[in-house]
Amino acid sequence: MVKLSRTMMGLLLLGGLSGCNIASHGSFIASSNINSSNEESLTVLGEVTGESCQTSILYVLPSGEQVATKEAITNAFEQIPNTLQLADISIDDQLKIGVGYSVQCIIVSATALGYP
């Protein structure tokens, strides 16, 4: 049996745990409102973006709130006053890696609909 040093075991463990933090997906949703009966009378208010991010120290120790799609959508709704619905929603996941830390973000881009 091969004996591994503590340093090597630590590096293997760190590498394995880092892989758990990496996510890459993209989603598209046609509308954020289940009741679309008013959709035809709504006005396009503009393009909005919302995000939810979390920093991981040493790539595996999370700091702050967990990333959440719901928070990113809420942030997008808050970008333009009187937004009642989001349309043409795209959801993306980004992982930015720096020296000793990483930042994972969920980014929501959409068209805001509402009454002016």
N, C-alpha and C positions, 0 to 999 in steps of 0.2 A: 504494500500500500504506500502511495506517495504522500509524504508529509508536506503540508503547505504552511508557510509562515503566517503569522497573525496578520501581517500587512497584506499579504496576497488574499487571504480570506476576507479581510475587510474590503479590499477593492472589488472582489467578486460580489460580495453582498451589496455594496454601494451601486455597482453596475446593474445588478438584478433589480434593485429597488427603483433605480432611475427609470428603467423600462416601464414600470407600473404607472409612472407619471405622464408618459408620452401618449397623447391621444390625437388623432387626426381624423376629423370627420367634417362633413359639410351637409347641411340640410336646407331644404327649401319648403316653405309653407305658403300657400296661396293667400291666406287671410288669417287674421288673429281673432276674428269675431265669429262666434258660432251662429248668431242671429244676423244674417246678412240681408234682412228685409229692407234696411235703410241704405244699403251699399250704393244704390244707383243715385241717391240724392246727396251723397257726401262729396265734398270738394277735396281735391288733392292739395294738401298743405305743404308738401315738400319731402325731401329725402331725410331720413333720420338714421342715427347709428347709436347703439347702446352696447356697453361691454361690462363684463364681470371678470375680474382678474384675481389671481392668488400668486404670491411669491413663495418659492421654496428655497430655504437656506441650505447650502451644501447639496442642492438638487433634490433632497428627499425630506427635509423638515419643513412642513407647511407653516406659513405665517399668515394670519388674518383669516377672513371668511373664505369658505370653499367656493369655487366657481359655480355659478348657477345660471342656466339659461333663462329662468324666470326673472332673475335680477337684471340680466342684460335686456330682456324685452321691456321690463318696467322702465329702465333707463332710456330706452328708445322712445317710449310713450311720453316721457317727460321732456323731450327735446323741443317740441313745438306745442304751445298752449292750444287747448280745444281739440287735441287728437282723440278721436273716438275709436279708431280702428287702424291697424297696420295691414298693409297689403304688400304682395311681392316680397315676402320676408325671406332673407337668406341668413343662415346661422353657420358660423365658421369657428374653428378652434385653432388657436395659435399657441405655440410654445417658443418663447424667446430664452436663449441660454446665454448667461454671462459668466464671468469668472467667479465661481463659488455660489452662484444662485441661478434660479430659473423662474420665469414668470409665465404662467398658463392663463390664457384669456379666452373667453367665449365672446364673440363679436356678432351682434345682430344688426343687419342693414335692412331697411324697409322703406316703403312709401307711406307717409302719414296721411290719413283721411280724417276729415271732420268738417265742422262748420266754422267758417271764418269769423 
